[in-house]
Amino acid sequence: VESSHRILELFSGIGGMHFAALDWGRKSHGREIQVIQCFDVSELANKVYEFNFKKKPSVRSIEHLDSTYLDSLGADTWLMSPPCEVNHIPVWAYSAMMRIQELEHCFICLSCFRT
């Protein structure tokens, strides 16, 4: 078995990307997948995620994570499932705008990493 593949999961929702990563790991010669940290601001989604994976996502807003912290996690891969609320702008306009700002913040942090 190869070494584990460390994953940071942003906008984790109920864990769809986590399931996909586990499937990828199985298909990659039994590679172990380790989700080192996950984030979502939805309490309901986090309850489902915790039920599915026995790991509670952080409710810390992604836009408040700095690049130093994110880099210190040592993730091999960042998985993100950007917010669904964007599809419901009339109803969720404020929430959607905040989630878009979080996604934009992720890109800014990525640009700060060493290569």
N, C-alpha and C positions, 0 to 999 in steps of 0.2 A: 504494500500500500504506500502510495506517495505521501508526502507531507500534507498536512491539512491546508486547505485554502481558506483564508480569513476574509470574511465578508462584513461590510458595513451596510446596513439596510436603512435607507432613508425613505420617508413616506411609506412606512411598512404596511399600513392597512391591516388586513386580516392575515397577511403572510403569503400571498400568491407568488411573489418573487422568491421567497424562502423555499416554498415547495419546488419551484423551478430549479433553484440552485441545488437542492438535494437530489433531484432527478439527474441534473447534469453531473453531479458528483458520482452517482451510481454508474452512469454511462461512461465516465472517464476512468475506467479501471479501478473502481472502488475508492476514488479519492474522497477523503473526509472533508466535509464542509463544516466550517465553524462560523456561525453568525456571532460576531464579537460585540456588536451593539446594534440596536434598532431604535428608530424614532418615529413617532406619529403623535399628533396632537388630539386625535379622536379617542376619547375614553372608551367608547363602544367598540371600535375596531381593535383597540388594545386588549380588551377583554377576550375577544375572539382569538386574537393572536396568541395571547397567553394560554388559552385553552388548547390551541393547536400545537404549540411548541414548548409549553412549560417555561416560557421566558417572557417577562413583562417588558414591553417597549418603554422607552423613556418618553415622557410627554414634553420634554424640553423642546422649545421651538428651534428649528434648524437654523434660523437666521441668527441665533445667539451662539452658535458654535463657531469657534475660530479655527483657522487653518492649522495652527499649532496643535490644538486638541485633536482635530481630525487626523492629522498626520501621525500623532503619537499612538493612535489605535493600531497602526501597522496593517491596515486592510490591504489585501491583494486586489480586491474588487469592491466597488461601490455599486450597490443595486438600488434603484429608485423606481418607484411607480408614482410619477407625479400626480397631483391631486385631481380627483374626479370632479370636484366642485366647479372647475372651470367650465364644464358643460352646462352648468345651471346658473349662469351669471345673473339673470333677473332675480332669482331667489337668494343666491349665495354670493352676491357681488363682493361684499366685504371679505368674507372668508376666502373666496377665490383669489382676490388680490393679495391677501396675506400669504397664501400658499405659493403664488407665483413669485413673490419676493423671496420666499425661502428657497425656491429652486434657483433663482438668480444668484442668491448668496452662495449656494453650492458651487456654481461655476466660478465665482470669484475666488473661493477657497482653493479650488483645483488649480487655478492659475498661479497660486502662491507656492505650490509644492515643488520640491526639488525633483529632478528627473534622474 
